[in-house]
Amino acid sequence: MDINSDDLKAFVTVVDSGTLGAAAGNLGQTTSAVSRALSRLEEKLATSLLTRTTRRMELTDEGHLLLKKARAILAAMDEAEEAIRVRRQRPSGRLRIDAAAPFILHAIVPHVAEFRALYPDITLELSSNDQVADLLEHRTDIAIRIGTLQDSTLHARALNANPLYLLASPAYLQKHGTPSKPEELAQHQLLGFLQFETGNAWPIRHSGGETLSVTPSIFASSGETLRALALHGQGIASLADFMTREDIAAGRLVKILEDYYTGYRQPIHAVYYRNTQLSRRISCFLEFLQQKL
């Protein structure tokens, strides 16, 4: 017999509420109905999920395992339901999006016309911020964050994972030579980030491991500035695929040391606070952007 979502919801609510009675109140059901839902779930799984005493309930090892899975299943169902509602309704209003300048320019701007055609009643407000922005302070609805997430209070949606390349212009390589191994990078002009040390740890295999910490010759706070410097022959940079794909295809930038790449892909997430007023605008934008990425 298959597990149903109502029983999973009852189980999660009991855990969150602490008692059967409190869970019944939160679910708008009787205590006996919630108890039967738990019993059905345990019967279907042939295991105990909660150890019940007169004072409290504790999760068994199997209960802990199911709780994590159940939360993910119920969240996915909520997201799917919200996505269907978005398709049936016409979202409108202002949507404020914050991202680093390169992401705005290369991953959002080229698709704005198509998004506006699909959702003409949404007013986009794009802001570029190369540092991590506080959503409330900057009055931002969605922030696009590249790299490992630190926030635990925000709802996050994975959009993509982007490879990083070591790149230089043909003019730079012709003048300074092409390094044949990572250790030779120390003899070159390197372009790196200001106040973003993670960006100066390049994912490249070398004698000391799989991450090479570099000391840049030129620092910049924006990835777009580093791209421009590389295009003008000022050195070697580690830059994301989404912002350099066209440069590589046109031959304006050249990948180097490809045999030493570790295969690392930089995660891209959209983060936002849950807000029912904004949910339709947020959902349709994220669904659209994820398809484009």
C-alpha positions, 0 to 999 in steps of 0.5 A: 500500500502506498504512503499518502501525503496526508499521512506524511503531513500528519507525521510532520505536524505531530513532530513540529507540534510536540503532541497529538492534541496540538497537531490535531488543532493545527490540522483541524482534525480530531486527535484520534484521526491524527493518531490513526494517520500515524498508525497507518504510516507505521503499518505501511513502513513496518516500523515505529516512527515515534516512541510515545510516553504519557509526557512526550514523544521522541523520534526513532532512528527511522523517524528521523530519517523519514522526517527529513524525506517527508519535509522535502516531499511536502515542500516539493508538492507545495512548489509544484502546486504553486507553479501550476497556480502561476500558470493559471493566473496572471502575476503582476506588480513589482519584482526587485532582483539583485545580482552581481553585475556579470550575472545581470548583464549576461544571464538576465538582460538578454532574456528580459524581452522574452520575459516581459512578453510572457508577463507584461504586468510584472515590473522588473527592477534590476540592481547590481551588487557584487557584495552579498546584499541583505534582502530586507535592507536593500528591499530586494525580493530575489537575490541571485547568489553565486557560490556556497550559501551562508544564509539559513533564514532564507528560502533558496532554489538551486538554478544551475552549477556553472563551470569556471575557466582559466582564461586569457586573451590571445594577445596576452598569451602571444606576448607572455607565453602560455603556461603549461602547468599550474606552477608557471602561473606565478610568473604571469600577471593574474587578475583577481577579486578584491575583498572576495578571497574565495574568488582567488582560490582557483579550482585547478589541480596542482602539486599542493592539491585541487585548489590554487590560491593566487596572488593577483597582479590586479584586483577588482571588485567586479567579475565584469571588470576582470573580464574586461581586463582579460579581454584587454590583455592584462592577464589571466583570470578565473571566470564563470562560463555564463559570462565568458561563453560568447568570448570563448566562442568568438576567440576573444578569450582562450582557455588555458591549463584545461588538463588540470581542471578539477571539474568544480562547478560553482553553484548558483542559487536564488534566495528570497523570503517566503511571501504569499503576495510575492510568490506568483511573481517569484515563481514565474521568474525563477521558473523562466530563469532556470530554463534559460540557464 
